[in-house]
Every structure is written in structure tokens, then in C-alpha cells.
């Protein structure tokens, strides 16, 4: 594995000017240097998590973080919980069945209820695009978007960028193929924004029914043929078929989908020999990705992505709470 190239501090302004946002709603609000700033901050947590030293850092002691998840999650919820606890915060998880959540007044009421608990930060996942921004507008503390509908999943894109940077030594000037159910994927949207902003060539590889309209406006090239889309790619990022977001038949069958868009060893040969394979999880083995690739010891970055998720979320929680913690230079 190539070790990370840490950018010089001169790439971003000093103190609080390096990250001026109160909330983390989407990659769309970030500059390239803000992304680098988070990635560089996360690097130290990777090392400290590995050595066990992070357990002795309690910079968030005395803060209460609410994880309010209105949609199911395994790795995002757990990693935010571990990230907060590892930095000494009190972390409270709220799960709400999606069916009990309604839009409009109900969401605002929820925001007001959460606000009344006087949390120091909130991490929110919601099934509706825009819901996290709506809550952020109503509460007094920093809000981190853990995924809102099809809109954005910024910490996923940041952890993916960190994984790429550590594996390939850089996250610029690369050819990155994002493959599968792009239409329903907030992971794809946030990754397209982050990876194009950082100066990579991003390709979308999907069946026409799962390709969002007006992709050229997002500065990506679209492919419907998987072999063409993977040609000479440095990074192959696979996405899950998000059946729960499909309101009709987008595909003839999972079997046919696998035949045309599943990542098999033969298909992967089209990409560069050292290309890495990513997946945000959860995976549908045998549908979008073959097990032999998902478990490949050198090509697959899937478990490393989970590890980077904890480090990136520690960095985000630290950075976004600096103002209320009165960290020097962050007023
Ligand atoms: C993704 C999500 O929830 O958007 N998963 C994740 O956060 N790791 C992708 C998915 O559900 O397929």
C-alpha cells in the first residue's frame, strides 16, 4: 500500500478559515482545499486508531452528540457512534422507523424536539432529499448529513477520497468509473462532486434506466457499456442496486443485471492492472459484484473504506465543534 501524501498546510488558509462551514450538508458547498483539510485531519486519526492512541484523546468530552437516523444504516451509524465516543463525547442514537416520519410540519417538529435536547452536534440520516438542510436551518448546533434521500452523503465521499489517496498516492488526475444504480445513489452524487472538484476524470457506467438525466452538467462522461466504461480506469467504484428507492421496474432481473453490469474478474481486466475496486456497502454479492473481487486481498478496498469512515467522521466531528469548544483561531 502506498502511504499517504499529506498536502502542505499552505494549500488551505490558517485556523478557522480552513473550514468555514457550520454544518456539513453536502460536498456541493465545499472547496477543494476544504476537502483536503478534512482528509489531512483524518490521516492522524487513522494512525491513532491503529495504534490505540485515539482512545486517550477526549477532546469532545462533555459534548453530547445525537445520531438521529430516520433510515436504516449499519456502517454509517456505527462509525459515527465510534467516532464520537473515541473522542470522548456522549453519543445518543435515535432510530426512527421511516414509515413514522412525514414531511413538512412533522419534520420541523422533529427538528425542534431534537433542538430542545440541547445537543452539541447532530448527525442526521433521512429518506427525503433536503431534509437534513431543513433540520440544520432550525437547530442551534452543527448538523452533519449522514445521507439524505438521493441527494448527498458527504462523509462517504470524503472517506472514499481518503481511501483512494492512501491507496494510489493521490486523488487527482485519475480515471474513476462509478458503476451501477447511479440514479438512486447519494453516494454517487457526493462522489461525483468531490472527485470532479479534485480534478479527476469521472465516468458513470449504468443502464440507461439508472442513469440520471443531464449528467454532462456534472462534468462526467456516461457509458452504458460496462467494458467501455472500465477501460483503463484507475478506480472502479461499484454501487448497490437500491431496490428500496425504485418505484417501478428499472431492470428485467437481477440475473440480467449481473450479466451486463456485474463486476466479474474478466470485466475488471479492462481497467488498469493496479486498479482498485471500491464499494460503499452494503453489497449484493453476485449482483453488482462477484465475491472473488469483493474479497480480493489487494484490489478490493471495501474494509479499508470502513476503517477510513471512522477516521473521517472523527475529523468532521472535531472540526465542526471547534467553534463551540473555543479552539484557538476558530471563533
Ligand atoms: C450507502 C447509503 O446508505 O447511501 N451506504 C452507506 O452509507 N455505506 C449506500 C447504499 O445504501 O447502498
Boltz pocket constraint, residues with backbone or C-beta under 6 A from the ligand:
constraints:
  - pocket:
      binder: B
      contacts: [[A, 72], [A, 75], [A, 76], [A, 146], [A, 147], [A, 153], [A, 156], [A, 186], [A, 187], [A, 239], [A, 240], [A, 242], [A, 280], [A, 281], [A, 282]]
      max_distance: 6.0
